[in-house]
Amino acid sequence: MTPEDVVRQTKQVVTTIGAAFGDDPGYRARGTKLGLSRWPFYFGGRAGVLGEVEAGVVAAACGFFAPDLVGEAWAAARATVPLGEIVAADVEECIRWGRTAYGDLDDLDRLAGLLERVVAAADPSGRPLFAAWRAFPAAHDGDPAARTALALLRLREHRGSSHLIAVLASGLTPLRAILTGRDARKAEANGWHGPWPEPRQADEAALAQAHRLTDELAAAPYATLTENERTDLATMLRHIGRRGT
């Protein structure tokens, strides 16, 4: 089991489970309680760890969302609730969801430990959201379900930033990557508006290259584990994925 094998086998788990708490009705209710609609709560919670930065910094870090959407949501979040309070709510909802979805599974303590070692070994260069989340002192009282949930959130940010790096390195813009890999409906869901750029013959090959480079970048920190540890980690993550979706 190589680092690349782990990433190929578990990327769906990391990208989906690492953010699944955001689709839970309890998460949306928490935002409403704070006086925040969907996008202000999303960007305030996800990017609030960057601190009181301008909206352009958040848009650059998140990458795949239209700057206008980010700007409006970020302004609304900052005008309504202190960012620290939004981030704290985001962390609490992440932990709550993890405990509910897979908190009763065996070997969570070992899984959390393996994930935390990968997080610690990951290169933060070019990954401001990952760097900020890794540095954020989220309280979890040593609970393995909470540690697992937070580690998956951080690894999702590592992979997401790696994908943004890979997309740009492959000659695409984030919008072109969305239009090539998905469609205009996904672009609109992320706040973009037409008219859309004309598709280019090279775009599909560039996106395929970006996906390969993303896997390569995301795989690097898994080299900190032994082959047996990587095998166990992949097995446990697949189990998490079955329980958390």
Order of alpha helices (4+ residues) and beta strands (2+ residues): alpha-alpha-alpha-alpha-alpha-alpha-alpha-alpha-alpha-alpha-alpha-alpha-alpha
